[in-house]
């Protein structure tokens, strides 16, 4: 990532001296600590006591923060407040493309370890690539684009996913390069961190990175608008889920492979990167990792790499219209 530095502005409105944007470094630290905490510390209290405080605070939010910071990094690497143009922009795109390839490559290598942890790096690299066409935009264009993407991308993904082939694994591996269409489908729509929906985070980060982050009024505005967005989202989700029959419909359409011990605990803990497509009410839930849909089979993709010599079985490989396009039947 870039060094989070920028020439210090003149006047008394500087947020920090020396030109370094300390807030970005703090955000990166929080994202890293959140990622470590959710993978190392206990997520659920014993005896069915619900999720722990660590999981409630950091679950799903650390990875989302990483995606936002990816957009901030892309903005800083391509001119900051004033996007570069011409040869400079093309050079920035080439540099970011190389960075994306290196990140994704490391992700594929780490996926070979076969652990139960879903490696984000391959999805992260794909996210960088998706963001390249938007490098020339400024904040006034990026904010409505990010908001529109956050609303429309989940709707399109919700419609598309039932027609796509199954996701076999939590983390893509090197062998998946031999099935590029299926790999693309997983990275964009059916994976643990689906880049198509998560592009909203990156666009928001780009918009933030195009502001004068070294000014106090910008920092205060980000805290204020972020608080408003969080409170509004929680209130809207709670109101929608409180409608008669909604929670019963969610419970009825929750696949056994995603059930963590009842609807309430499942929503509190998170969806492991996916949500069912059995009811449109799933679009109203506010829960960690709720970007797309899961298929039959109890957590089979968390058990590591499935032996490719074994048949997938009828429940997993039922025909779907878009399976050919995204490489079904590898």
C-alpha positions as a Markdown table, in Angstrom:
| # | Residue | x | y | z |
|---|---|---|---|---|
| 1 | Unk | 0.0 | 0.0 | 0.0 |
| 2 | Unk | 1.1 | 3.6 | -0.5 |
| 3 | Unk | 2.7 | 5.4 | 2.4 |
| 4 | Unk | -0.4 | 7.5 | 3.2 |
| 5 | Unk | 1.5 | 10.7 | 2.6 |
| 6 | Unk | 0.5 | 13.9 | 0.8 |
| 7 | Unk | 2.0 | 17.4 | 0.7 |
| 8 | Unk | 0.7 | 19.2 | 3.8 |
| 9 | Unk | -1.8 | 22.0 | 3.0 |
| 10 | Unk | -1.3 | 25.5 | 3.9 |
| 11 | Unk | -3.3 | 27.2 | 6.6 |
| 12 | Unk | -4.6 | 26.2 | 10.0 |
| 13 | Unk | -6.9 | 23.5 | 8.8 |
| 14 | Unk | -4.3 | 20.7 | 8.7 |
| 15 | Unk | -5.3 | 17.6 | 10.5 |
| 16 | Unk | -1.8 | 16.3 | 11.0 |
| 17 | Unk | 1.7 | 17.7 | 10.5 |
| 18 | Unk | 4.4 | 16.3 | 8.3 |
| 19 | Unk | 2.0 | 15.5 | 5.5 |
| 20 | Unk | 1.3 | 11.9 | 6.7 |
| 21 | Unk | -2.4 | 10.9 | 6.9 |
| 22 | Unk | -2.3 | 9.1 | 10.2 |
| 23 | Unk | -6.0 | 8.2 | 10.0 |
| 24 | Unk | -5.4 | 5.9 | 7.1 |
| 25 | Unk | -2.6 | 4.1 | 9.0 |
| 26 | Unk | -5.0 | 3.7 | 12.0 |
| 27 | Unk | -7.7 | 2.3 | 9.8 |
| 28 | Unk | -5.3 | -0.2 | 8.3 |
| 29 | Unk | -4.2 | -1.2 | 11.8 |
| 30 | Unk | -7.9 | -1.7 | 12.8 |
| 31 | Unk | -8.6 | -3.8 | 9.7 |
| 32 | Unk | -5.5 | -6.0 | 10.4 |
| 33 | Unk | -6.3 | -6.4 | 14.1 |
| 34 | Unk | -9.9 | -7.2 | 13.3 |
| 35 | Unk | -8.9 | -9.8 | 10.8 |
| 36 | Unk | -6.6 | -11.5 | 13.3 |
| 37 | Unk | -9.1 | -11.4 | 16.1 |
| 38 | Unk | -11.9 | -12.9 | 14.1 |
| 39 | Unk | -9.7 | -15.8 | 13.0 |
| 40 | Unk | -7.9 | -16.4 | 16.3 |
| 41 | Unk | -10.3 | -15.6 | 19.1 |
| 42 | Unk | -13.4 | -17.4 | 20.1 |
| 43 | Unk | -16.4 | -16.3 | 18.0 |
| 44 | Unk | -19.3 | -18.0 | 20.0 |
| 45 | Unk | -19.9 | -18.2 | 23.7 |
| 46 | Unk | -20.1 | -21.7 | 25.1 |
| 47 | Unk | -23.5 | -23.1 | 25.9 |
| 48 | Unk | -25.3 | -21.3 | 23.1 |
| 49 | Unk | -24.8 | -17.9 | 24.7 |
| 50 | Unk | -24.5 | -16.1 | 21.4 |
| 51 | Unk | -21.5 | -14.5 | 19.7 |
| 52 | Unk | -18.7 | -12.9 | 21.5 |
| 53 | Unk | -18.0 | -9.1 | 21.6 |
| 54 | Unk | -15.0 | -9.6 | 19.3 |
| 55 | Unk | -17.1 | -11.3 | 16.7 |
| 56 | Unk | -19.9 | -8.7 | 17.1 |
| 57 | Unk | -17.5 | -5.8 | 16.5 |
| 58 | Unk | -15.1 | -7.2 | 13.9 |
| 59 | Unk | -16.9 | -10.0 | 12.2 |
| 60 | Unk | -17.2 | -9.1 | 8.5 |
| 61 | Unk | -16.2 | -5.5 | 9.1 |
| 62 | Unk | -12.5 | -6.0 | 9.0 |
| 63 | Unk | -12.6 | -7.4 | 5.4 |
| 64 | Unk | -15.1 | -4.7 | 4.4 |
| 65 | Unk | -12.7 | -2.1 | 5.7 |
| 66 | Unk | -9.8 | -3.7 | 3.8 |
| 67 | Unk | -11.9 | -3.3 | 0.6 |
| 68 | Unk | -12.6 | 0.4 | 1.3 |
| 69 | Unk | -8.9 | 1.0 | 2.0 |
| 70 | Unk | -8.1 | -0.7 | -1.3 |
| 71 | Unk | -10.1 | 2.1 | -3.0 |
| 72 | Unk | -8.3 | 4.8 | -0.8 |
| 73 | Unk | -4.9 | 3.3 | -1.8 |
| 74 | Unk | -5.9 | 3.3 | -5.5 |
| 75 | Unk | -6.8 | 7.0 | -5.2 |
| 76 | Unk | -3.6 | 7.9 | -3.5 |
| 77 | Unk | -1.6 | 6.0 | -6.2 |
| 78 | Unk | -3.4 | 7.9 | -9.0 |
| 79 | Unk | -3.2 | 11.5 | -8.0 |
| 80 | Unk | -5.2 | 11.9 | -4.8 |
| 81 | Unk | -7.6 | 14.8 | -5.0 |
| 82 | Unk | -6.7 | 15.5 | -8.6 |
| 83 | Unk | -6.7 | 12.3 | -10.6 |
| 84 | Unk | -3.8 | 11.9 | -13.0 |
| 85 | Unk | -4.5 | 11.8 | -16.7 |
| 86 | Unk | -2.9 | 10.8 | -20.0 |
| 87 | Unk | 0.4 | 8.8 | -19.7 |
| 88 | Unk | 0.4 | 9.2 | -15.9 |
| 89 | Unk | -3.0 | 7.5 | -15.6 |
| 90 | Unk | -2.0 | 4.7 | -17.9 |
| 91 | Unk | 1.1 | 4.2 | -15.9 |
| 92 | Unk | -0.9 | 4.1 | -12.7 |
| 93 | Unk | -3.2 | 1.5 | -14.2 |
| 94 | Unk | -0.3 | -0.6 | -15.3 |
| 95 | Unk | 1.2 | -0.4 | -11.8 |
| 96 | Unk | -2.1 | -1.3 | -10.1 |
| 97 | Unk | -2.6 | -4.2 | -12.6 |
| 98 | Unk | 0.8 | -5.6 | -11.6 |
| 99 | Unk | 0.0 | -5.2 | -7.9 |
| 100 | Unk | -3.4 | -6.9 | -8.5 |
| 101 | Unk | -1.7 | -9.8 | -10.2 |
| 102 | Unk | 0.9 | -10.2 | -7.4 |
| 103 | Unk | -1.8 | -10.1 | -4.7 |
| 104 | Unk | -4.0 | -12.6 | -6.5 |
| 105 | Unk | -1.1 | -14.8 | -7.2 |
| 106 | Unk | -0.2 | -14.9 | -3.5 |
| 107 | Unk | -3.8 | -15.7 | -2.7 |
| 108 | Unk | -3.8 | -18.7 | -5.0 |
| 109 | Unk | -0.6 | -20.0 | -3.4 |
| 110 | Unk | -2.0 | -19.6 | 0.1 |
| 111 | Unk | -5.2 | -21.3 | -1.0 |
| 112 | Unk | -3.0 | -24.4 | -1.6 |
| 113 | Unk | -2.6 | -24.8 | 2.2 |
| 114 | Unk | -6.1 | -26.2 | 2.4 |
| 115 | Unk | -7.0 | -24.5 | 5.7 |
| 116 | Unk | -10.6 | -23.7 | 6.7 |
| 117 | Unk | -9.8 | -19.9 | 6.4 |
| 118 | Unk | -11.1 | -18.3 | 3.3 |
| 119 | Unk | -8.2 | -16.4 | 1.7 |
| 120 | Unk | -9.3 | -13.0 | 0.6 |
| 121 | Unk | -6.2 | -12.0 | -1.5 |
| 122 | Unk | -7.4 | -13.5 | -4.8 |
| 123 | Unk | -10.7 | -11.7 | -4.5 |
| 124 | Unk | -8.8 | -8.6 | -3.5 |
| 125 | Unk | -6.7 | -8.7 | -6.7 |
| 126 | Unk | -9.9 | -9.1 | -8.7 |
| 127 | Unk | -11.3 | -6.1 | -6.9 |
| 128 | Unk | -8.3 | -4.0 | -7.9 |
| 129 | Unk | -8.9 | -4.9 | -11.5 |
| 130 | Unk | -12.6 | -4.0 | -11.4 |
| 131 | Unk | -11.6 | -0.6 | -10.0 |
| 132 | Unk | -9.2 | 0.4 | -12.8 |
| 133 | Unk | -11.8 | 1.9 | -15.2 |
| 134 | Unk | -12.9 | 4.4 | -12.5 |
| 135 | Unk | -9.5 | 5.9 | -11.7 |
| 136 | Unk | -10.3 | 9.1 | -13.6 |
| 137 | Unk | -13.4 | 10.0 | -11.6 |
| 138 | Unk | -13.6 | 12.5 | -8.8 |
| 139 | Unk | -15.5 | 12.4 | -5.6 |
| 140 | Unk | -18.7 | 14.0 | -6.9 |
| 141 | Unk | -19.0 | 11.2 | -9.5 |
| 142 | Unk | -17.8 | 8.4 | -7.3 |
| 143 | Unk | -20.2 | 8.9 | -4.4 |
| 144 | Unk | -23.4 | 8.4 | -6.3 |
| 145 | Unk | -21.8 | 5.6 | -8.3 |
| 146 | Unk | -20.8 | 3.8 | -5.1 |
| 147 | Unk | -24.3 | 4.3 | -3.6 |
| 148 | Unk | -26.0 | 3.1 | -6.8 |
| 149 | Unk | -23.7 | 0.1 | -7.0 |
| 150 | Unk | -24.4 | -0.8 | -3.4 |
| 151 | Unk | -28.1 | -0.9 | -4.2 |
| 152 | Unk | -28.2 | -2.5 | -7.7 |
| 153 | Unk | -25.3 | -5.0 | -7.5 |
| 154 | Unk | -26.8 | -7.2 | -4.8 |
| 155 | Unk | -30.1 | -7.2 | -6.8 |
| 156 | Unk | -28.4 | -8.3 | -10.0 |
| 157 | Unk | -26.3 | -10.9 | -8.1 |
| 158 | Unk | -29.4 | -12.2 | -6.3 |
| 159 | Unk | -31.0 | -12.8 | -9.7 |
| 160 | Unk | -27.9 | -14.3 | -11.3 |
| 161 | Unk | -26.5 | -16.6 | -8.7 |
| 162 | Unk | -29.2 | -19.4 | -9.0 |
| 163 | Unk | -28.1 | -19.8 | -12.6 |
| 164 | Unk | -24.4 | -20.2 | -11.9 |
| 165 | Unk | -22.5 | -23.3 | -11.1 |
| 166 | Unk | -21.6 | -24.3 | -7.5 |
| 167 | Unk | -18.7 | -22.8 | -5.7 |
| 168 | Unk | -16.6 | -25.8 | -4.6 |
| 169 | Unk | -14.0 | -24.2 | -2.4 |
| 170 | Unk | -13.6 | -21.3 | 0.0 |
| 171 | Unk | -10.3 | -20.3 | -1.4 |
| 172 | Unk | -9.3 | -20.5 | -5.1 |
| 173 | Unk | -6.1 | -22.4 | -5.9 |
| 174 | Unk | -3.6 | -22.5 | -8.7 |
| 175 | Unk | -5.4 | -25.4 | -10.4 |
| 176 | Unk | -8.4 | -23.1 | -10.8 |
| 177 | Unk | -6.5 | -21.2 | -13.5 |
| 178 | Unk | -7.2 | -24.1 | -15.8 |
| 179 | Unk | -10.9 | -23.2 | -15.5 |
| 180 | Unk | -10.9 | -19.5 | -16.0 |
| 181 | Unk | -14.6 | -19.1 | -16.6 |
| 182 | Unk | -15.6 | -20.9 | -13.4 |
| 183 | Unk | -12.9 | -19.0 | -11.5 |
| 184 | Unk | -14.2 | -15.7 | -12.8 |
| 185 | Unk | -17.7 | -16.7 | -11.7 |
| 186 | Unk | -16.5 | -17.5 | -8.2 |
| 187 | Unk | -14.4 | -14.4 | -7.8 |
| 188 | Unk | -17.2 | -12.1 | -9.1 |
| 189 | Unk | -20.4 | -13.7 | -7.8 |
| 190 | Unk | -20.4 | -16.9 | -5.9 |
| 191 | Unk | -17.2 | -16.7 | -3.7 |
| 192 | Unk | -16.7 | -15.8 | -0.1 |
| 193 | Unk | -15.8 | -12.2 | -1.0 |
| 194 | Unk | -17.7 | -11.6 | -4.3 |
| 195 | Unk | -15.9 | -8.8 | -6.1 |
| 196 | Unk | -18.9 | -7.7 | -8.2 |
| 197 | Unk | -20.9 | -6.7 | -5.1 |
| 198 | Unk | -17.8 | -5.6 | -3.1 |
| 199 | Unk | -16.9 | -3.1 | -5.8 |
| 200 | Unk | -19.2 | -0.7 | -3.9 |
| 201 | Unk | -16.7 | -0.7 | -1.0 |
| 202 | Unk | -13.8 | 0.0 | -3.4 |
| 203 | Unk | -15.7 | 2.8 | -5.1 |
| 204 | Unk | -16.5 | 4.4 | -1.8 |
| 205 | Unk | -12.8 | 4.2 | -0.9 |
| 206 | Unk | -11.9 | 5.8 | -4.2 |
| 207 | Unk | -14.3 | 8.6 | -3.4 |
| 208 | Unk | -12.8 | 9.0 | 0.1 |
| 209 | Unk | -9.2 | 9.0 | -1.3 |
| 210 | Unk | -10.2 | 11.8 | -3.8 |
| 211 | Unk | -11.0 | 14.1 | -0.9 |
| 212 | Unk | -8.5 | 16.3 | 1.1 |
| 213 | Unk | -8.0 | 13.7 | 3.8 |
| 214 | Unk | -5.4 | 15.8 | 5.6 |
| 215 | Unk | -8.1 | 18.4 | 6.5 |
| 216 | Unk | -10.0 | 18.2 | 9.8 |
| 217 | Unk | -13.3 | 19.2 | 8.3 |
| 218 | Unk | -13.1 | 16.2 | 5.9 |
| 219 | Unk | -12.3 | 13.8 | 8.7 |
| 220 | Unk | -15.2 | 15.1 | 10.7 |
| 221 | Unk | -17.5 | 14.9 | 7.7 |
| 222 | Unk | -16.5 | 11.2 | 7.1 |
| 223 | Unk | -17.2 | 10.3 | 10.8 |
| 224 | Unk | -20.5 | 12.1 | 10.6 |
| 225 | Unk | -21.8 | 10.7 | 7.4 |
| 226 | Unk | -20.4 | 7.2 | 8.3 |
| 227 | Unk | -22.4 | 7.3 | 11.5 |
| 228 | Unk | -25.5 | 8.4 | 9.7 |
| 229 | Unk | -25.1 | 5.6 | 7.2 |
| 230 | Unk | -24.5 | 3.0 | 9.9 |
| 231 | Unk | -27.5 | 4.0 | 12.0 |
| 232 | Unk | -29.8 | 4.3 | 9.0 |
| 233 | Unk | -28.8 | 0.9 | 7.7 |
| 234 | Unk | -29.4 | -0.8 | 11.1 |
| 235 | Unk | -32.7 | 1.0 | 11.6 |
| 236 | Unk | -33.9 | 0.1 | 8.1 |
| 237 | Unk | -32.9 | -3.6 | 8.4 |
| 238 | Unk | -34.6 | -3.9 | 11.8 |
| 239 | Unk | -37.8 | -2.3 | 10.6 |
| 240 | Unk | -38.0 | -4.5 | 7.5 |
| 241 | Unk | -37.3 | -7.7 | 9.4 |
| 242 | Unk | -39.9 | -6.8 | 12.0 |
| 243 | Unk | -42.7 | -7.0 | 9.4 |
| 244 | Unk | -45.1 | -9.8 | 10.0 |
| 245 | Unk | -44.0 | -13.2 | 8.6 |
| 246 | Unk | -40.6 | -12.0 | 7.4 |
| 247 | Unk | -38.5 | -13.9 | 10.0 |
| 248 | Unk | -40.5 | -17.0 | 9.5 |
| 249 | Unk | -39.9 | -16.8 | 5.8 |
| 250 | Unk | -36.2 | -16.3 | 6.4 |
| 251 | Unk | -36.1 | -19.3 | 8.7 |
| 252 | Unk | -37.9 | -21.5 | 6.2 |
| 253 | Unk | -35.5 | -20.6 | 3.4 |
| 254 | Unk | -32.3 | -20.9 | 5.4 |
| 255 | Unk | -30.4 | -23.9 | 3.9 |
| 256 | Unk | -29.2 | -26.5 | 6.5 |
| 257 | Unk | -25.7 | -26.0 | 5.3 |
| 258 | Unk | -25.8 | -22.4 | 6.5 |
| 259 | Unk | -27.7 | -22.9 | 9.7 |
| 260 | Unk | -25.3 | -22.0 | 12.7 |
| 261 | Unk | -27.9 | -22.9 | 15.3 |
| 262 | Unk | -31.0 | -21.0 | 14.5 |
| 263 | Unk | -31.9 | -17.9 | 12.5 |
| 264 | Unk | -30.9 | -15.4 | 15.2 |
| 265 | Unk | -27.4 | -16.9 | 15.8 |
| 266 | Unk | -26.9 | -17.2 | 12.1 |
| 267 | Unk | -27.7 | -13.6 | 11.4 |
| 268 | Unk | -25.5 | -12.5 | 14.4 |
| 269 | Unk | -22.6 | -14.6 | 13.4 |
| 270 | Unk | -22.7 | -14.0 | 9.7 |
| 271 | Unk | -23.4 | -15.8 | 6.4 |
| 272 | Unk | -19.8 | -17.0 | 5.6 |
| 273 | Unk | -19.8 | -14.7 | 2.6 |
| 274 | Unk | -23.1 | -15.8 | 1.1 |
| 275 | Unk | -26.8 | -15.5 | 1.6 |
| 276 | Unk | -29.6 | -17.7 | 0.3 |
| 277 | Unk | -31.7 | -16.8 | -2.7 |
| 278 | Unk | -34.9 | -18.5 | -1.6 |
| 279 | Unk | -36.5 | -15.2 | -0.5 |
| 280 | Unk | -36.0 | -11.6 | -1.5 |
| 281 | Unk | -36.2 | -10.7 | 2.2 |
| 282 | Unk | -32.6 | -11.9 | 2.4 |
| 283 | Unk | -31.6 | -8.7 | 0.7 |
| 284 | Unk | -32.8 | -6.8 | 3.8 |
| 285 | Unk | -30.6 | -8.6 | 6.4 |
| 286 | Unk | -27.7 | -6.7 | 7.9 |
| 287 | Unk | -25.2 | -9.4 | 8.8 |
| 288 | Unk | -21.5 | -10.0 | 8.1 |
| 289 | Unk | -20.5 | -11.6 | 4.8 |
| 290 | Unk | -24.0 | -11.5 | 3.2 |
| 291 | Unk | -22.9 | -10.8 | -0.4 |
| 292 | Unk | -24.3 | -13.9 | -2.2 |
| 293 | Unk | -25.8 | -17.4 | -2.2 |
| 294 | Unk | -24.8 | -20.8 | -0.9 |
| 295 | Unk | -25.6 | -24.2 | -2.5 |
| 296 | Unk | -26.6 | -27.6 | -1.0 |
| 297 | Unk | -24.3 | -29.4 | 1.4 |
| 298 | Unk | -23.4 | -28.6 | 5.0 |
| 299 | Unk | -20.3 | -26.3 | 4.9 |
| 300 | Unk | -18.7 | -28.7 | 2.4 |
| 301 | Unk | -16.5 | -25.9 | 1.0 |
| 302 | Unk | -15.0 | -25.2 | 4.5 |
| 303 | Unk | -13.6 | -28.6 | 4.7 |
| 304 | Unk | -10.7 | -27.8 | 2.4 |
| 305 | Unk | -10.2 | -28.8 | -1.2 |
| 306 | Unk | -12.7 | -31.4 | -2.4 |
| 307 | Unk | -11.1 | -34.3 | -4.3 |
| 308 | Unk | -11.7 | -33.5 | -8.0 |
| 309 | Unk | -11.8 | -37.2 | -8.8 |
| 310 | Unk | -14.9 | -37.6 | -6.7 |
| 311 | Unk | -18.2 | -37.0 | -8.5 |
| 312 | Unk | -20.0 | -33.9 | -7.5 |
| 313 | Unk | -23.4 | -35.6 | -7.2 |
| 314 | Unk | -26.8 | -34.7 | -8.5 |
| 315 | Unk | -27.7 | -32.1 | -5.9 |
| 316 | Unk | -24.6 | -30.1 | -6.7 |
| 317 | Unk | -24.5 | -30.3 | -10.4 |
| 318 | Unk | -28.1 | -29.8 | -11.6 |
| 319 | Unk | -28.2 | -28.1 | -15.0 |
| 320 | Unk | -28.3 | -24.3 | -15.0 |
| 321 | Unk | -28.5 | -21.9 | -18.0 |
| 322 | Unk | -25.3 | -20.0 | -17.3 |
| 323 | Unk | -23.2 | -23.0 | -16.1 |
| 324 | Unk | -21.6 | -23.4 | -19.5 |
| 325 | Unk | -20.5 | -19.7 | -19.6 |
| 326 | Unk | -18.9 | -19.9 | -16.2 |
| 327 | Unk | -17.3 | -23.3 | -16.6 |
| 328 | Unk | -19.5 | -25.8 | -14.9 |
| 329 | Unk | -18.4 | -29.4 | -14.6 |
| 330 | Unk | -14.7 | -28.9 | -14.2 |
